[in-house]
Amino acid sequence: MNGRAGPTRHIFITGGVVSSLGKGIATASIGRILVNMGFAVRIQKLDPYLNVDPGTMNPFQHGEVFVTDDGAETDLDLGHYERFLGVPCSRLSTITSGQIYQAVINNERAGRYNGGTVQVIPHVTDEIKRRIRALAGPDVDVVISEIGGTVGDIEGLPFLEAVRQLRHELGSEHCCCIHLAYIPFIRAAGEIKTKPAQHSVQKLREIGIIPDFLLCRAEKPLNRAVKDKLALFCNVDLDKVIDLPDVPNSIYEVPQLLVRQAMPEQLARRLRLPERPCDMRDWDLMVQHIKKPKDTVRIALVGKYIDHQDAYKSVTEAIDHAAYAHLLKAEVVRIESESLESEGWEARLEGVDGILVPGGFGRRGFEGKLRAIRYARERGVPYLGLCLGMQAAIVEFARHVLGLAAANSLEMDEKTPDPVIVPMAAQREIIAAGQLGGTMRLGSYPCTIVKRSSRTARLYGGAEVVHERHRHRYEFNNAYRARCEQAGLLFTGLYIPDPARPEQSLVEIIELKDHPFFIATQAHPEFKSTPVKPHPLFRGFLGAAYKRKRGERPGSTTEYGLQPVAESEGRVAAR
């Protein structure tokens, strides 16, 4: 960054007409272009739902739960923010109505309102404003706040009122309001209709917020006549009516759309920021690689929530990031784990180049995951296990290599004679009490790479300690470690809280000897992958999968993912 740009500016992003328009991606893309202009950006999501956080919500309801370094369970949009900006989010990046009302009620119970009547205005709105301001500071140029839901939702009104007040308090020259609205194309009439967007902006203006920019989500670019109409009826300058049509290849093309419509310059002028060039060279090169892959690799994603495209969003994104690094396109084959518990299940896995079992909870589909892991282990198919995917790999190994036929996790079978997976010591009372929200082992923890000659060590570039994010209650039972090691299972990464008491160490990463690629981790490395810096475990996994597709023998010298792609294939791919 080329010096401070003065007081922190604020950008507020709202949505209208319908949900699921990609407001989080638009928000992240705006953050990306500001970062590429050299500004320090912080970003947050304001969710109107009454849950304190999405930690106890079913993935079918809300998609994945994203986890920050400091252990916040958050909306999946924070994953988009981190992947686009390359800037870690924190607890300050997530605000829900549940958190706001919980804080206000706690304050009231503690007598902090001096006996006054507690109301939405000013008490609820003051708490919202306090949390928005918390991200600002002397080292932050711009704070971007995305308000979840759509304008007109009754639960979102306190957030919009807080935005209205903040715009007045901070000064309109230091605040910018951006509204994302849907512009439908009526096929039967062959016409694009602007009326829903007009009504959406009208509703916003009734609340007291006048948008400075109108982002128009549509199936295809809008013509000049449509933009003229939107500018006139929405009271937005014509050059601030921005097209956001569907992109053909990847969500990572959206920042390019904004740059082509001069949004970097427009934002700088509107917020009175220094007008700096927006350097998109690395980003453009990455998108170029996405558009022109040299080959395709098929990855089986075996999970419980396959029908919900956002349930494993960070996992599928991390797969794509790793594929980009190898100039490949990843074809993710989604397989419902329960479907592998019926006859003929092997056919569903035939023809895949790699198998990945992601995190999860509960018994449903667990046996199917074990079958997928055994298939990978016995047939030499590259395997990557995440969180429950590591626990399942250990259960499968115990059953079919150690010969402990009834081995299991205590989460799945409380009466198993061989509990190779058990609750963490700190979690036992929590599980018994049924205290579910925000009580898991959450956030970033150090992992010591203890097998220096392992594939794990090579993938991490020889690092002695790495930091990964976690979200779990169960762990490997160290009573079985010696037997597993004797049978060929390597414990390559450990969390070692006290070197003097190694029996208290937690197993973080495992791998199999004499297998083309078989690595599983208790962590969620997908949360730290970005398109310009793929996570090393995913990169190694995709490389091994492509190696299998090419028919290279396990002992061949090329081990994809352990060394950079050739410099001639591009700067971003080699990073």
C-alpha positions as CSV (number, residue, x, y, z in Angstrom):
1,M,0.0,0.0,0.0
2,N,1.3,3.5,-0.9
3,G,0.5,5.2,2.4
4,R,-2.7,5.8,4.3
5,A,-5.7,7.2,2.5
6,G,-7.1,9.2,5.4
7,P,-10.1,8.2,7.6
8,T,-11.6,4.7,7.0
9,R,-14.2,4.7,4.3
10,H,-17.3,2.4,4.5
11,I,-19.1,0.6,1.6
12,F,-22.5,-0.9,2.3
13,I,-23.8,-3.5,0.0
14,T,-27.5,-4.4,-0.1
15,G,-29.5,-6.8,-2.3
16,G,-33.0,-6.6,-3.8
17,V,-35.7,-8.5,-5.7
18,V,-34.6,-12.1,-4.8
19,S,-31.9,-13.8,-2.8
20,S,-29.1,-16.1,-4.2
21,L,-27.9,-13.5,-6.7
22,G,-24.3,-13.8,-5.8
23,K,-24.1,-10.7,-3.5
24,G,-21.3,-12.3,-1.6
25,I,-19.3,-12.8,-4.8
26,A,-20.0,-9.3,-5.9
27,T,-18.9,-8.0,-2.5
28,A,-15.7,-10.0,-2.6
29,S,-15.0,-8.8,-6.1
30,I,-15.3,-5.2,-5.1
31,G,-12.9,-5.9,-2.3
32,R,-10.5,-7.6,-4.7
33,I,-10.3,-4.5,-7.0
34,L,-9.6,-2.3,-4.0
35,V,-6.9,-4.6,-2.8
36,N,-5.4,-4.5,-6.3
37,M,-5.4,-0.7,-6.1
38,G,-3.2,-1.0,-3.0
39,F,-5.8,-0.2,-0.3
40,A,-6.1,-2.1,3.0
41,V,-9.6,-3.6,3.1
42,R,-11.6,-5.3,5.8
43,I,-14.9,-7.0,5.0
44,Q,-17.9,-8.3,7.0
45,K,-21.3,-10.0,6.6
46,L,-24.4,-8.8,8.5
47,D,-26.9,-11.6,8.6
48,P,-30.5,-10.9,9.8
49,Y,-31.3,-14.4,11.0
50,L,-31.8,-14.9,14.8
51,N,-29.3,-17.8,15.0
52,V,-26.2,-16.6,16.9
53,D,-24.2,-18.2,14.1
54,P,-24.7,-20.9,11.5
55,G,-22.8,-23.5,13.6
56,T,-25.9,-25.5,14.5
57,M,-27.7,-25.0,11.2
58,N,-28.3,-27.9,8.8
59,P,-26.1,-27.5,5.6
60,F,-29.3,-28.0,3.6
61,Q,-30.6,-24.8,5.2
62,H,-27.5,-22.6,4.9
63,G,-24.7,-24.4,3.1
64,E,-21.3,-24.8,4.7
65,V,-20.1,-23.3,7.9
66,F,-16.9,-21.4,7.3
67,V,-14.4,-21.1,10.2
68,T,-11.9,-18.2,10.8
69,D,-8.5,-18.4,12.4
70,D,-9.9,-17.1,15.7
71,G,-12.6,-19.8,15.8
72,A,-15.7,-18.0,14.6
73,E,-18.3,-20.2,12.9
74,T,-19.6,-18.0,10.1
75,D,-21.6,-17.6,6.9
76,L,-20.1,-19.2,3.8
77,D,-19.7,-15.8,2.2
78,L,-16.7,-15.2,4.4
79,G,-15.0,-18.0,2.4
80,H,-15.6,-15.9,-0.7
81,Y,-14.1,-12.9,1.0
82,E,-10.9,-14.7,2.0
83,R,-10.5,-16.5,-1.3
84,F,-10.9,-13.3,-3.3
85,L,-9.1,-10.8,-1.1
86,G,-6.4,-13.1,0.4
87,V,-7.1,-11.3,3.7
88,P,-8.1,-13.4,6.8
89,C,-11.4,-12.6,8.3
90,S,-12.2,-12.8,12.1
91,R,-15.0,-12.7,14.6
92,L,-15.4,-9.0,13.7
93,S,-16.3,-10.1,10.2
94,T,-19.6,-11.8,11.1
95,I,-22.6,-10.1,12.7
96,T,-26.0,-11.8,13.1
97,S,-29.3,-10.6,14.6
98,G,-28.9,-13.3,17.2
99,Q,-25.6,-11.8,18.3
100,I,-27.0,-8.3,18.4
101,Y,-30.1,-9.2,20.4
102,Q,-28.1,-11.5,22.7
103,A,-25.7,-8.6,23.5
104,V,-28.5,-6.1,24.0
105,I,-30.4,-8.4,26.3
106,N,-27.3,-9.2,28.3
107,N,-26.7,-5.4,28.7
108,E,-30.2,-4.9,29.9
109,R,-29.9,-7.7,32.4
110,A,-26.7,-6.1,33.7
111,G,-28.4,-2.7,34.1
112,R,-26.2,-1.0,31.5
113,Y,-29.1,1.0,30.1
114,N,-29.7,2.8,33.4
115,G,-33.3,1.5,33.8
116,G,-34.4,2.9,30.4
117,T,-36.8,1.2,28.0
118,V,-34.8,-1.0,25.7
119,Q,-35.8,-0.4,22.0
120,V,-34.8,-1.3,18.5
121,I,-33.8,2.3,18.1
122,P,-31.4,3.3,19.6
123,H,-30.2,0.2,21.4
124,V,-30.3,-2.4,18.7
125,T,-29.1,-0.1,16.0
126,D,-26.3,1.3,18.3
127,E,-25.0,-2.2,18.8
128,I,-25.0,-2.9,15.1
129,K,-23.1,0.4,14.4
130,R,-20.6,-0.4,17.2
131,R,-19.8,-3.7,15.5
132,I,-19.5,-2.1,12.0
133,R,-17.1,0.6,13.4
134,A,-15.0,-2.1,15.1
135,L,-13.4,-3.1,11.8
136,A,-12.3,0.4,11.1
137,G,-8.9,1.7,12.3
138,P,-5.7,3.6,11.4
139,D,-4.5,0.7,9.3
140,V,-7.7,0.2,7.4
141,D,-8.6,2.2,4.3
142,V,-12.0,0.7,3.5
143,V,-14.5,-1.5,5.4
144,I,-17.0,-3.3,3.2
145,S,-20.3,-4.4,5.0
146,E,-22.6,-6.8,3.1
147,I,-26.2,-6.8,4.5
148,G,-27.7,-10.3,4.1
149,G,-31.2,-10.9,2.7
150,T,-33.1,-8.6,0.5
151,V,-34.5,-5.1,0.9
152,G,-38.1,-5.4,2.3
153,D,-37.3,-8.3,4.6
154,I,-38.7,-7.3,8.0
155,E,-35.8,-8.9,9.9
156,G,-33.3,-6.8,8.0
157,L,-34.8,-3.4,8.9
158,P,-32.6,-2.7,12.0
159,F,-29.5,-3.3,9.9
160,L,-30.6,-0.9,7.1
161,E,-31.6,1.7,9.7
162,A,-28.1,1.4,11.3
163,V,-26.6,2.0,7.8
164,R,-28.8,5.0,7.3
165,Q,-27.6,6.5,10.7
166,L,-23.9,5.6,10.0
167,R,-24.0,7.3,6.6
168,H,-25.2,10.5,8.4
169,E,-22.7,10.2,11.3
170,L,-19.6,9.4,9.2
171,G,-20.4,11.8,6.4
172,S,-21.7,10.9,3.0
173,E,-18.3,11.6,1.4
174,H,-16.8,8.7,3.4
175,C,-19.6,6.3,2.8
176,C,-20.9,4.5,-0.4
177,C,-24.0,2.5,-0.8
178,I,-24.1,-0.2,-3.5
179,H,-27.4,-2.0,-4.4
180,L,-27.4,-5.4,-6.2
181,A,-30.7,-6.1,-8.0
182,Y,-32.0,-8.7,-10.3
183,I,-33.0,-7.7,-13.9
184,P,-35.1,-10.6,-15.2
185,F,-35.5,-11.6,-18.8
186,I,-39.0,-12.7,-19.6
187,R,-38.5,-15.3,-22.4
188,A,-42.2,-15.5,-23.4
189,A,-42.2,-11.7,-24.1
190,G,-38.6,-11.6,-25.2
191,E,-38.0,-8.6,-22.9
192,I,-35.8,-7.5,-20.1
193,K,-37.8,-6.0,-17.2
194,T,-36.5,-3.2,-14.9
195,K,-39.6,-2.8,-12.8
196,P,-38.5,-5.2,-10.0
197,A,-35.2,-3.4,-9.6
198,Q,-37.0,0.0,-9.6
199,H,-39.3,-1.2,-6.8
200,S,-36.3,-2.5,-4.9
201,V,-34.5,0.8,-5.0
202,Q,-37.8,2.6,-4.1
203,K,-38.1,0.5,-1.0
204,L,-34.5,1.3,-0.1
205,R,-35.1,5.0,-0.6
206,E,-38.1,4.9,1.7
207,I,-35.8,3.7,4.4
208,G,-33.6,6.7,3.8
209,I,-30.8,5.1,1.8
210,I,-30.0,6.3,-1.7
211,P,-27.7,3.9,-3.6
212,D,-24.6,5.4,-5.3
213,F,-24.1,2.3,-7.5
214,L,-26.6,-0.2,-9.0
215,L,-25.2,-3.6,-9.8
216,C,-27.4,-5.4,-12.2
217,R,-27.6,-9.2,-12.1
218,A,-28.9,-10.5,-15.3
219,E,-28.5,-13.5,-17.7
220,K,-26.8,-11.3,-20.3
221,P,-25.4,-7.8,-20.6
222,L,-27.8,-4.9,-20.6
223,N,-28.1,-2.5,-23.6
224,R,-27.9,1.3,-23.3
225,A,-31.7,1.8,-23.3
226,V,-32.2,-0.5,-20.3
227,K,-29.3,1.2,-18.4
228,D,-30.8,4.7,-19.2
229,K,-34.1,3.6,-17.8
230,L,-32.6,2.2,-14.6
231,A,-30.5,5.3,-14.1
232,L,-33.6,7.5,-14.6
233,F,-36.0,5.7,-12.3
234,C,-33.5,4.6,-9.7
235,N,-31.8,8.0,-9.4
236,V,-28.4,6.6,-10.1
237,D,-25.8,8.1,-12.5
238,L,-25.7,6.3,-15.8
239,D,-22.0,5.4,-15.4
240,K,-22.7,3.9,-12.0
241,V,-25.2,1.4,-13.4
242,I,-22.9,-1.7,-13.6
243,D,-23.6,-4.9,-15.5
244,L,-23.1,-8.2,-13.7
245,P,-24.2,-10.8,-16.3
246,D,-23.6,-14.5,-15.8
247,V,-20.0,-15.3,-16.4
248,P,-19.3,-18.3,-18.6
249,N,-16.3,-19.9,-16.9
250,S,-15.7,-19.0,-13.3
251,I,-16.8,-16.6,-10.5
252,Y,-13.2,-15.3,-10.6
253,E,-14.1,-13.4,-13.8
254,V,-16.4,-11.0,-11.9
255,P,-13.6,-8.6,-10.8
256,Q,-12.7,-8.3,-14.4
257,L,-16.2,-7.2,-15.3
258,L,-16.0,-4.5,-12.7
259,V,-12.7,-3.2,-14.0
260,R,-13.9,-3.1,-17.6
261,Q,-16.7,-0.8,-16.5
262,A,-14.3,1.6,-14.7
263,M,-15.6,0.7,-11.2
264,P,-12.1,1.1,-9.6
265,E,-11.9,4.7,-10.7
266,Q,-15.6,5.4,-9.9
267,L,-15.2,4.0,-6.3
268,A,-12.0,6.0,-5.7
269,R,-13.7,9.3,-6.8
270,R,-16.9,8.6,-4.9
271,L,-15.0,7.8,-1.6
272,R,-12.4,10.5,-2.2
273,L,-9.6,7.9,-2.2
274,P,-6.4,8.4,-4.1
275,E,-6.9,7.2,-7.7
276,R,-4.4,4.4,-8.1
277,P,-4.1,1.9,-11.0
278,C,-5.8,-1.4,-10.4
279,D,-3.1,-4.0,-11.1
280,M,-4.9,-7.1,-12.4
281,R,-2.0,-8.9,-14.1
282,D,-1.8,-11.9,-11.8
283,W,-5.6,-12.2,-11.6
284,D,-6.0,-12.0,-15.3
285,L,-3.4,-14.7,-15.8
286,M,-5.1,-17.0,-13.3
287,V,-8.5,-16.5,-15.1
288,Q,-6.7,-17.2,-18.4
289,H,-5.6,-20.5,-17.1
290,I,-9.1,-21.3,-16.0
291,K,-10.4,-20.7,-19.5
292,K,-7.8,-22.8,-21.2
293,P,-7.2,-26.0,-19.3
294,K,-4.9,-28.6,-20.9
295,D,-6.9,-31.5,-19.6
296,T,-9.6,-32.7,-17.2
297,V,-9.3,-34.7,-14.0
298,R,-12.3,-36.4,-12.3
299,I,-12.6,-36.2,-8.5
300,A,-15.2,-38.1,-6.5
301,L,-16.6,-36.0,-3.6
302,V,-18.3,-38.5,-1.2
303,G,-20.5,-36.8,1.3
304,K,-24.0,-36.5,2.9
305,Y,-25.2,-33.3,1.5
306,I,-24.4,-33.7,-2.2
307,D,-27.7,-32.2,-3.4
308,H,-26.9,-28.8,-1.9
309,Q,-24.2,-27.1,-4.0
310,D,-23.1,-24.9,-1.1
311,A,-22.7,-27.6,1.5
312,Y,-19.1,-28.2,0.6
313,K,-18.3,-24.9,-1.1
314,S,-14.8,-24.4,0.2
315,V,-13.9,-28.0,-0.6
316,T,-15.0,-27.7,-4.3
317,E,-13.3,-24.3,-4.5
318,A,-10.1,-25.7,-3.1
319,I,-10.2,-28.6,-5.7
320,D,-10.6,-26.0,-8.4
321,H,-7.7,-23.9,-7.1
322,A,-5.4,-26.9,-7.2
323,A,-6.6,-27.8,-10.7
324,Y,-5.8,-24.3,-11.9
325,A,-2.2,-24.7,-10.6
326,H,-1.8,-27.7,-12.8
327,L,-3.6,-26.0,-15.8
328,L,-6.4,-28.6,-15.4
329,K,-10.2,-28.5,-15.1
330,A,-11.6,-30.5,-12.2
331,E,-14.8,-32.4,-12.8
332,V,-16.2,-33.0,-9.4
333,V,-18.4,-36.1,-9.3
334,R,-20.7,-35.7,-6.3
335,I,-21.6,-39.1,-4.7
336,E,-24.1,-39.5,-1.9
337,S,-22.3,-41.7,0.6
338,E,-25.5,-43.6,1.4
339,S,-25.6,-44.7,-2.2
340,L,-22.4,-46.7,-1.6
341,E,-24.1,-48.9,1.0
342,S,-26.2,-50.7,-1.7
343,E,-25.4,-53.4,-4.2
344,G,-23.2,-52.4,-7.2
345,W,-21.7,-49.5,-5.4
346,E,-18.2,-50.0,-6.9
347,A,-19.6,-48.9,-10.3
348,R,-20.2,-45.4,-8.9
349,L,-16.4,-45.0,-8.2
350,E,-15.1,-46.4,-11.5
351,G,-13.4,-44.0,-13.7
352,V,-12.6,-41.4,-11.1
353,D,-9.0,-40.2,-10.7
354,G,-9.2,-39.3,-7.0
355,I,-11.5,-39.7,-4.0
356,L,-12.2,-37.0,-1.4
357,V,-14.2,-37.5,1.8
358,P,-15.0,-34.1,3.5
359,G,-16.0,-33.2,7.0
360,G,-19.3,-34.0,8.5
361,F,-21.2,-35.4,11.5
362,G,-23.5,-38.3,12.3
363,R,-24.0,-41.9,11.4
364,R,-25.9,-41.5,8.1
365,G,-23.8,-42.6,5.2
366,F,-20.8,-43.3,7.3
367,E,-20.4,-46.9,6.1
368,G,-20.6,-45.7,2.5
369,K,-17.7,-43.4,3.2
370,L,-15.7,-46.4,4.6
371,R,-16.3,-48.3,1.4
372,A,-15.1,-45.4,-0.7
373,I,-11.9,-45.1,1.4
374,R,-11.3,-48.9,1.2
375,Y,-11.7,-48.7,-2.6
376,A,-9.1,-45.9,-2.7
377,R,-6.7,-47.7,-0.4
378,E,-6.8,-51.1,-2.1
379,R,-6.9,-49.9,-5.7
380,G,-4.3,-47.2,-5.4
381,V,-6.7,-44.3,-6.1
382,P,-5.4,-41.0,-4.7
383,Y,-7.3,-40.1,-1.5
384,L,-7.7,-37.0,0.5
385,G,-9.6,-37.0,3.8
386,L,-10.8,-33.9,5.7
387,C,-11.8,-34.0,9.4
388,L,-14.4,-36.8,9.4
389,G,-12.6,-38.0,6.3
390,M,-9.5,-38.7,8.4
391,Q,-11.5,-40.4,11.2
392,A,-13.2,-42.6,8.7
393,A,-9.9,-43.5,7.1
394,I,-8.6,-44.7,10.5
395,V,-11.7,-46.7,11.2
396,E,-11.4,-48.4,7.8
397,F,-7.7,-49.1,8.4
398,A,-8.5,-50.6,11.8
399,R,-11.1,-52.9,10.4
400,H,-9.5,-54.1,7.3
401,V,-5.8,-53.9,8.0
402,L,-5.5,-54.4,11.7
403,G,-8.4,-56.9,11.6
404,L,-10.5,-55.1,14.3
405,A,-13.8,-55.9,12.6
406,A,-16.0,-53.9,15.0
407,A,-13.7,-50.9,15.2
408,N,-15.5,-47.6,15.1
409,S,-15.8,-44.0,16.3
410,L,-17.7,-43.5,19.5
411,E,-19.7,-40.9,17.6
412,M,-21.1,-43.7,15.4
413,D,-21.2,-46.6,17.9
414,E,-21.0,-46.0,21.7
415,K,-20.6,-49.7,22.3
416,T,-17.8,-50.5,19.9
417,P,-15.1,-52.7,21.5
418,D,-12.4,-50.9,19.6
419,P,-13.0,-47.1,19.8
420,V,-10.3,-45.9,17.5
421,I,-11.9,-42.4,17.4
422,V,-13.0,-40.9,20.8
423,P,-14.2,-37.5,22.1
424,M,-11.5,-35.0,23.0
425,A,-11.1,-34.8,26.7
426,A,-12.4,-31.2,26.8
427,Q,-15.5,-32.2,24.8
428,R,-16.9,-35.1,26.9
429,E,-18.9,-32.9,29.3
430,I,-20.0,-30.6,26.5
431,I,-21.3,-33.6,24.5
432,A,-23.1,-35.0,27.6
433,A,-24.7,-31.6,28.3
434,G,-25.8,-31.2,24.7
435,Q,-24.1,-27.8,24.4
436,L,-23.8,-27.6,20.6
437,G,-23.3,-24.0,19.5
438,G,-19.7,-22.7,19.4
439,T,-18.3,-25.4,21.7
440,M,-16.2,-27.5,19.3
441,R,-12.4,-27.3,18.9
442,L,-12.5,-24.3,16.6
443,G,-10.0,-22.1,14.8
444,S,-6.4,-22.3,13.9
445,Y,-4.0,-24.6,15.7
446,P,-0.3,-25.4,15.1
447,C,0.6,-28.8,13.6
448,T,4.2,-30.1,13.9
449,I,5.3,-32.2,10.9
450,V,7.1,-35.0,12.7
451,K,8.0,-37.3,9.7
452,R,10.5,-35.1,7.9
453,S,10.8,-37.6,5.0
454,S,7.1,-38.0,4.4
455,R,5.0,-36.8,1.5
456,T,3.2,-34.5,3.9
457,A,6.5,-32.7,4.7
458,R,7.4,-32.3,1.1
459,L,3.9,-30.9,0.2
460,Y,4.3,-28.3,3.0
461,G,7.7,-27.3,1.5
462,G,9.7,-28.7,4.5
463,A,8.0,-26.5,7.1
464,E,8.4,-27.8,10.6
465,V,5.1,-26.3,11.9
466,V,2.0,-25.4,9.9
467,H,-1.2,-23.8,11.1
468,E,-4.6,-25.1,10.0
469,R,-8.2,-24.5,11.0
470,H,-10.3,-27.0,12.9
471,R,-14.0,-27.7,13.6
472,H,-14.4,-31.0,15.5
473,R,-15.1,-32.8,18.8
474,Y,-13.5,-36.2,18.2
475,E,-9.9,-37.4,17.8
476,F,-7.8,-40.4,17.1
477,N,-7.4,-42.7,20.2
478,N,-3.7,-42.7,20.9
479,A,-4.0,-46.2,22.5
480,Y,-4.0,-47.6,18.9
481,R,-1.1,-45.6,17.5
482,A,1.6,-48.2,17.9
483,R,-0.5,-50.9,16.2
484,C,-1.4,-48.6,13.3
485,E,2.2,-47.5,12.8
486,Q,3.4,-51.1,12.8
487,A,0.9,-51.9,10.0
488,G,2.1,-49.0,7.8
489,L,0.0,-46.0,8.8
490,L,2.2,-42.9,9.2
491,F,1.3,-40.2,11.7
492,T,3.0,-37.3,10.0
493,G,1.4,-34.3,11.8
494,L,0.7,-33.8,15.5
495,Y,-0.6,-31.1,17.7
496,I,1.8,-31.2,20.7
497,P,0.6,-29.0,23.5
498,D,3.2,-30.3,26.0
499,P,6.4,-32.0,24.6
500,A,6.9,-33.5,28.0
501,R,3.6,-35.4,27.7
502,P,3.5,-36.9,24.2
503,E,0.5,-39.1,25.1
504,Q,-1.6,-35.9,25.1
505,S,-0.6,-35.1,21.5
506,L,-3.4,-35.0,19.0
507,V,-3.1,-36.7,15.6
508,E,-3.5,-34.0,12.9
509,I,-2.3,-35.7,9.6
510,I,-1.9,-39.3,8.5
511,E,-0.6,-40.9,5.4
512,L,-0.1,-44.4,4.0
513,K,3.2,-45.8,3.0
514,D,3.5,-47.5,-0.4
515,H,0.4,-45.8,-1.8
516,P,0.4,-43.3,-4.7
517,F,-1.3,-40.7,-2.5
518,F,-3.3,-41.3,0.7
519,I,-3.3,-38.4,3.1
520,A,-6.0,-37.3,5.6
521,T,-6.1,-34.5,8.1
522,Q,-8.2,-33.7,11.1
523,A,-8.1,-30.1,10.0
524,H,-10.0,-28.2,7.3
525,P,-7.3,-27.0,4.9
526,E,-9.9,-26.0,2.3
527,F,-10.6,-22.9,4.4
528,K,-7.1,-21.5,3.6
529,S,-7.0,-22.2,-0.2
530,T,-7.2,-19.3,-2.7
531,P,-7.2,-19.3,-6.5
532,V,-3.7,-17.7,-6.6
533,K,-2.3,-19.8,-3.7
534,P,-3.8,-23.3,-3.7
535,H,-3.5,-25.3,-0.5
536,P,-0.5,-27.7,-0.8
537,L,-2.5,-30.8,0.3
538,F,-5.1,-30.2,-2.4
539,R,-2.4,-29.3,-4.9
540,G,-0.6,-32.6,-4.2
541,F,-3.9,-34.5,-4.3
542,L,-4.9,-33.1,-7.7
543,G,-1.4,-33.7,-9.0
544,A,-1.5,-37.4,-7.9
545,A,-5.0,-37.8,-9.5
546,Y,-3.7,-36.4,-12.8
547,K,-0.7,-38.7,-12.6
548,R,-3.1,-41.6,-12.2
549,K,-5.1,-40.5,-15.2
550,R,-2.0,-40.3,-17.3
551,G,-1.2,-43.9,-16.2
552,E,2.2,-43.0,-14.7
553,R,3.5,-45.7,-12.4
554,P,3.7,-45.0,-8.6
555,G,7.5,-44.9,-8.6
556,S,7.9,-42.5,-11.5
557,T,10.0,-39.4,-10.9
558,T,7.2,-36.8,-11.6
559,E,5.3,-36.2,-8.4
560,Y,2.8,-33.5,-9.2
561,G,2.2,-31.0,-6.5
562,L,5.6,-31.3,-4.9
563,Q,7.3,-28.9,-7.3
564,P,6.0,-25.8,-9.1
565,V,4.5,-25.9,-12.5
566,A,7.0,-24.9,-15.2
567,E,7.6,-21.1,-15.3
568,S,6.7,-21.1,-18.9
569,E,3.2,-22.1,-17.9
570,G,2.5,-18.9,-16.0
571,R,3.5,-17.0,-12.9
572,V,0.3,-17.6,-11.0
573,A,0.3,-21.4,-11.7
574,A,3.8,-21.6,-10.4
575,R,3.1,-19.9,-7.0
